[in-house]
Amino acid sequence: MKVPLTGFSGVVLVTRGDEILVSEARGFAHRGYGVENTVGTRFAIASGTKGFTALVVVGLIAEGRLTLDTRARDVLGGDLPLIDDAVTVEHLLTHTSGIGDYCDEEADPPLQPLLATSADYLAALDGFPQRSLPGTEFRYNNGAFAVLALIAERIAGRPFHDLVHERVCEPAGMTDTAFLRSDALPGRTATGYLEDGRTNVFSLPVVGHGDGGIYSTAPDIRRFWPAFLEGRIVPREWVGRMLRPHADRYGLGFWLPWPGGVRLEGGDYGVTFRSTHADGVTATLISNDHRGGGPLLRQLDEFLTKP
């Protein structure tokens, strides 16, 4: 398989089992210093994080510490009072909660408030009225997954970032995946760039949370899929339930683009990410440019769906 990478900044990795079909890196992790991207470069994956959040929550459900029918209010208490009392964990996982969303994806690149801790996110999530009745419509919602992270923390009594590390990254062998500070990125990590050439440091939270912002590598994402699908992160019974369509080609934290296909996807200022697994093939594109997909994403989908 050949992919056109002219003007692309990031990594494309396509594998079938142990066979590597495509492994290419292009562009710069840091333009100012001329640091080139490699296949092992860490990139922000934006909303790809939502699948990991779902797995943390479902893991707690599998242990009997939560249920899909648990009401958010029963865990939140008096916090976030504008969330309807009928909103459940399942509503939040399937983007059908109808809660107000603190993140407007249609706005110009915002100057983000300092979002680095769970307390910061709790404050940022407050004050957004309910937009529709719970369970009545699919409306993609970043805030819902930030709320899920808060719920997981309170149920488990552990910081959310630690829960992702212990319950997702460790069993999958994802040693290069972590929530990093966008204003203090370590080596071998790509800086994201806006269309005008500026970095995205003022357009994203300082540290991500349940709805996005974890950093990972294409090889780590490759390790993730078999760990998830083979039941090493949550029990196999729950893998099947998470990949059952609930609303608008969406399961519990995962996109279901076609029968037999499962996808994690994220896009933000200076971030493009998509990883799709279908019929034993994993195709991952990860970029430090929010325009980094385009025809490449279509070509990867065509490869995955060809007879």
Residue, then its C-alpha position, 0 to 999 in steps of 0.5 A: m500500500k502506498v500513501p501520498l504524504t506530500g505536505f503531511s506532518g505526522v505518522v501513518l501506520v497500517t498493520r495486519g497482525d504482526e505485518i507492517l503494511v505502511s510505516e511512514a513519518r513526515g514533517f516536523a515535531h518542532r518547526g523552530y528547531g527542525v526536529e523531525n517526526t519519527v514513527g515513535t513521536r508522541f502526538a496529542i490525540a484529542s478526542g481519541t481519549k474518549g475511548f480510554t475514558a469509556l474503558v475506565v468507566v466500563g471497567l468500574i461497571a464490570e466490577g459492580r461499582l457503577t451501572l449504566d443506569t447510575r444517575a450522574r446526580d447520585v455521584l455528583g451530589g450538588d455539583l454541576p446543578l444544571i445537569d438534569d437529574a435523569v442523566t445516566v452514565e449510559h447517556l453520557l457514554t453515548h452522547t445522548s445526555g443532552i447536557g450543555d457543552y463547555c467546549d464549542e468546537e465551532a468557535d475560533p481558536p479560543l484563549q483557554p482558561l487554565l485547565a490542568t486539574s479536576a477542580d479546574y474542569l469542574a469549574a469550567l463545566d458549571g453553568f451550561p444549561q441542559r440542551s435537550l431531554p436525556g436520551t432523546e437525541f445524539r449530540y456529540n458532547n465533550g463535556a459529557f466525557a469530562v463529567l464521566a472522568l469526574i464520576a470515575e474519580r469519585i467512584a474509584g477514589r483515584p485521580f483520573h489520569d492514574l486510572v487511565h494509566e492503570r486500567v488502560c495503558e498498563p494492560a495494553g503495554m502503552t508505555d508512551t501514552a500519558f497526559l502531558r502538560s502542553d506547556a512543558l512537552p518532553g522530548r520526542t513529543a510533537t508540538g501542534y501547529l495552527e493554520d497560521g503557523r502558531t503553536n496550539v499552546f494557547s488553544l488547548p487545556v494545559v492538561g487533558h481530561g476525560d474528553g481529550g488531550i492524552y498524548s500517544t504514539a502510533p505504535d502504542i495505538r497499534r498495541f491498544w486494539p488487540a488488548f481491548l478486543e481480546g478482553r485485556i482491558v475490560p472483560r470480553e462480555w463488555v467489549g461486545r457491549m461497547l461495540r454495539p451501536h447505541a446511537d448514530r453509529y456510536g457504541l460506548g465511547f467508540w465510533l462504529p463507521w461500518p459493520g465490523g469496523v471500530r474507530l477512535e478519532g480526534g481533531d482539535y487545534g493543531v491535532t488530527f487523529r484517527s485509528t480504525h480497526a477492521d478485519g484484523v487490520t489497524a490503520t492509524l493516522i496521527s498528526n500535529d496539524h489539524r488539517g493533517g487528514g484530508p485525502l489520506l483519511r479517505q484513502l485509508d478508509e478505502f483500503l480498509t473497506k475494499p473487498 
